[in-house]
Amino acid sequence: MVMKPVVVGMGEVLWDVFPGGRVLGGAPANFAYHANQMGATGIIASSVGNDESGRGILSGLHDMGLDSRFIHIHEKCPTGTVTVSVDSGGKPSYTINEYVAWDSIPFAMDVAALARTTDAVCVGSLAQRSEISCRTIQRFLDATRLECWRVFDINLRQKFYARETIEATLSKTRLLKLNDEEWPILAEMFGVTTVVPGGLKKLMRRFGIEIVALTRGAEGSLICSHSLTHAVQAPPVQVVDTVGAGDSFTAALVMGILRGHPLPLAHEHASRVAAYVCTQRGATPKIPTELVL
């Protein structure tokens, strides 16, 4: 029997509140959901409040087939919410509430044990805005096995990031994923050119990163390893919204790597999955069977 890889999304789990209603979200949660659809044991490590919204998230995760054993119930802080507005091109903007449950993710014994069995973990910068969750995420990364794919989907949001946290996370990262709006910020932060692939490879050498994936919206995406640069054009689709597309891209790419697929093949598949998600409402649509590599 072939064991499923254990793939963890660690950080924020929340409700994305759209004008028409709420949808379960949070980048690490979206990542775990899409990895689970593609054959992993997808796990979310986070925290929700002891409230109706938190119970709704746990119920929703169960319905989505996700393991919620590693979601802490916070007795004082409310479940996280984000108000999402989408422009005419499908591009989202976010109002992110502070002092919520996922700002206080504890590093419990079961979470430490999970780290030692994880095949891939994806973290971002948003959940590291608070000292408690930042410390937990850094300890989790430190506790993983050497062969674990430590993925930093940087997700720079508004004021909720700091150079020292980004630097600490990059130093533990094997795969960095960022988009074309985040790349100039990161390049300026660390004094590298925005010209690709040169600037990306300089950043890789500085932090010992093995792979960088740069998504560029309608312009497609670019992946760099130390021996390869591979570009893919975005498939033409009718965009409904782009919420969660980057998370699905990261999940598909990681699953391709875990399965030992050549990097160009994994990249092309990730691009197709992300394009499909753009045609659907919300971050976590069901991926068609033909798109599961």
C-alpha positions in Angstrom: 0.0 0.0 0.0 1.4 3.4 -1.0 1.3 5.9 1.8 -0.1 9.3 1.2 2.3 12.1 1.8 1.5 14.2 4.8 1.1 17.8 3.7 0.5 20.6 6.3 -0.8 24.1 5.9 0.2 26.0 9.0 -1.2 29.5 9.8 -4.5 31.2 9.3 -7.8 29.5 8.8 -10.7 31.9 8.6 -13.9 33.0 6.9 -13.5 35.1 3.7 -16.6 37.3 3.8 -17.7 38.2 0.3 -20.7 40.5 -0.5 -22.7 37.4 -1.2 -21.7 35.4 1.9 -18.8 33.8 3.6 -16.4 31.1 2.3 -13.9 29.1 4.4 -10.4 30.3 3.6 -6.9 31.3 4.7 -3.9 30.6 2.4 -2.5 27.7 4.4 -5.9 26.1 4.7 -6.5 26.5 1.0 -3.1 24.9 0.3 -3.9 21.9 2.5 -7.3 21.5 0.9 -6.0 21.4 -2.6 -3.1 19.1 -1.7 -5.7 16.8 -0.1 -7.7 16.8 -3.3 -4.5 15.8 -5.2 -3.8 12.7 -3.1 -2.1 13.9 0.1 -3.2 13.7 3.6 -3.9 17.4 3.9 -3.7 18.8 7.5 -4.3 22.3 8.8 -2.5 23.5 11.9 -4.2 26.6 13.2 -6.5 28.0 15.8 -10.2 29.1 15.9 -12.4 30.7 18.5 -14.8 28.9 20.7 -17.7 30.5 18.8 -20.2 29.8 16.1 -17.7 30.8 13.4 -15.1 28.4 14.8 -17.6 25.6 14.9 -18.6 26.4 11.4 -15.0 26.1 10.2 -14.5 22.7 11.9 -17.7 21.4 10.4 -16.7 22.8 7.0 -13.3 21.2 7.1 -14.9 17.8 8.0 -17.2 18.1 5.0 -14.2 18.9 2.9 -12.4 15.7 4.1 -9.7 17.5 6.0 -8.0 16.5 9.2 -8.8 19.2 11.9 -7.2 17.5 14.9 -4.4 20.1 14.9 -6.7 23.1 15.1 -6.6 24.6 18.6 -9.8 26.0 20.2 -9.1 29.4 21.7 -11.3 30.4 24.6 -10.8 34.1 24.4 -10.0 35.2 20.9 -12.6 35.1 18.1 -12.4 33.1 14.9 -10.6 35.1 12.2 -12.5 36.8 9.4 -11.4 38.7 6.3 -13.7 41.0 4.2 -13.0 40.4 0.5 -13.9 42.7 -2.3 -13.3 41.7 -5.9 -12.8 44.2 -8.8 -14.1 43.9 -12.3 -11.0 41.8 -13.3 -11.5 39.3 -10.6 -8.6 40.6 -8.4 -9.4 40.5 -4.7 -8.5 43.0 -2.0 -8.7 42.2 1.7 -9.6 43.8 5.1 -7.9 41.6 7.6 -9.1 41.6 11.2 -6.6 41.5 14.0 -6.4 39.9 17.5 -8.1 36.7 16.3 -7.6 33.0 17.2 -5.0 32.2 14.6 -2.7 34.9 16.1 -2.3 32.5 19.0 -1.4 29.1 17.6 0.3 27.0 20.4 3.2 24.7 19.8 1.6 21.7 21.6 3.0 18.2 21.8 0.8 16.9 19.1 2.0 19.7 16.8 5.6 18.9 17.5 5.0 15.2 16.7 3.2 16.2 13.5 6.3 18.2 12.4 8.4 15.0 12.6 6.1 13.1 10.2 5.4 15.9 7.7 6.5 15.5 4.0 5.7 19.1 3.1 4.6 22.2 5.1 3.5 25.5 3.7 3.6 28.7 5.8 3.3 32.4 5.0 4.1 35.8 6.6 0.6 36.8 7.6 0.2 34.3 10.5 3.6 35.3 11.8 2.4 38.9 12.5 2.0 37.9 16.1 4.8 36.7 18.5 2.9 33.5 19.6 2.1 32.2 16.1 5.4 33.3 14.7 7.3 31.4 17.4 5.1 28.3 16.8 5.7 28.4 13.0 9.4 28.8 13.4 9.6 25.9 15.9 7.6 23.7 13.6 9.9 24.4 10.7 12.9 23.6 12.9 11.3 20.3 14.0 10.8 18.9 10.5 13.0 16.3 8.9 15.8 17.4 6.6 13.9 16.0 3.6 10.7 17.8 4.3 9.7 20.4 1.7 9.5 23.6 3.7 7.4 26.0 1.5 7.2 29.7 2.1 4.2 31.1 0.2 5.1 34.6 1.3 1.7 36.3 1.0 2.6 39.8 1.9 -0.6 41.5 3.2 -0.8 45.2 4.0 1.3 46.0 7.1 1.4 42.5 8.4 5.0 41.5 7.8 8.5 42.3 9.0 11.9 41.9 7.5 13.3 39.9 10.4 10.5 37.3 10.2 10.8 37.0 6.4 14.6 36.6 6.7 14.2 33.9 9.4 11.7 32.0 7.3 13.7 32.2 4.1 16.7 30.7 5.9 14.6 27.6 6.5 12.8 27.5 3.1 13.3 24.9 0.3 10.6 26.3 -2.0 9.7 30.0 -2.1 6.5 31.0 -3.8 5.7 34.7 -4.5 3.8 36.8 -7.0 4.7 39.7 -9.2 3.5 42.3 -6.7 5.5 40.7 -3.9 8.7 40.3 -5.8 9.7 44.0 -6.1 9.1 44.4 -2.3 11.3 41.3 -1.5 14.0 42.4 -4.1 14.2 45.9 -2.5 14.2 44.4 1.0 17.3 42.2 0.3 19.0 44.4 -2.3 18.7 42.3 -5.4 17.7 43.2 -8.9 14.0 42.6 -10.0 15.3 41.3 -13.3 14.4 37.6 -13.6 15.8 35.1 -13.4 19.0 36.8 -12.2 17.5 38.4 -9.1 15.6 35.3 -8.1 18.8 33.1 -8.3 20.8 35.6 -6.3 18.1 35.4 -3.5 18.2 31.6 -3.8 22.0 31.5 -3.2 21.8 33.9 -0.3 19.3 31.8 1.6 20.0 28.3 0.3 16.6 28.0 -1.4 16.3 25.2 -3.9 13.3 26.4 -6.0 11.5 29.7 -6.5 8.1 30.0 -8.1 7.0 33.4 -9.3 3.4 33.8 -10.5 2.6 36.7 -12.8 -1.2 36.6 -13.2 -2.2 36.6 -16.9 1.4 36.7 -17.9 1.9 33.1 -16.5 4.6 31.9 -14.1 8.3 31.3 -13.9 10.1 28.6 -11.9 13.8 28.6 -11.1 16.1 26.0 -9.6 19.8 26.2 -9.5 20.0 24.3 -12.8 16.8 25.3 -14.6 14.6 28.2 -15.5 11.1 27.3 -16.8 8.4 29.7 -17.9 4.7 28.9 -18.6 2.1 31.0 -20.2 -1.2 31.3 -18.3 -4.0 29.3 -20.0 -6.7 31.6 -21.4 -9.8 31.4 -19.1 -12.8 33.4 -18.2 -11.9 34.7 -14.7 -14.6 34.7 -12.0 -12.1 35.6 -9.2 -8.5 34.8 -8.5 -9.0 34.1 -4.7 -7.1 30.9 -3.9 -5.5 30.5 -7.3 -2.0 31.0 -5.9 -2.7 28.5 -3.1 -3.8 25.8 -5.6 -0.8 26.5 -7.7 1.5 25.9 -4.8 -0.3 22.8 -3.7 -0.2 21.3 -7.2 3.5 22.2 -7.6 4.4 20.6 -4.2 2.5 17.5 -5.0 4.3 17.1 -8.3 7.6 17.4 -6.6 6.6 14.9 -3.9 5.6 12.4 -6.6 9.0 12.9 -8.3 7.7 14.5 -11.5 10.2 16.6 -13.5 10.0 20.2 -12.4 8.6 21.5 -15.8 5.8 18.9 -15.7 4.9 19.8 -12.2 5.0 23.5 -13.1 2.7 23.1 -16.1 0.2 21.1 -14.1 0.2 23.8 -11.3 -0.5 26.4 -14.0 -3.5 24.5 -15.3 -4.9 23.9 -11.8 -4.6 27.6 -10.9 -6.3 28.6 -14.1 -9.2 26.4 -13.3 -9.6 27.8 -9.8 -9.8 31.3 -11.4 -12.9 30.2 -13.3 -14.7 29.3 -10.0 -16.1 31.4 -7.2 -14.0 31.2 -4.0 -10.7 29.6 -3.0 -11.7 26.0 -2.6 -13.6 24.6 -5.6 -13.5 20.8 -6.3 -10.8 20.1 -8.8 -11.9 18.0 -11.7 -10.5 14.4 -11.9 -8.7 15.2 -15.2 -6.7 17.9 -13.4 -5.4 15.6 -10.7 -1.9 14.5 -11.9 
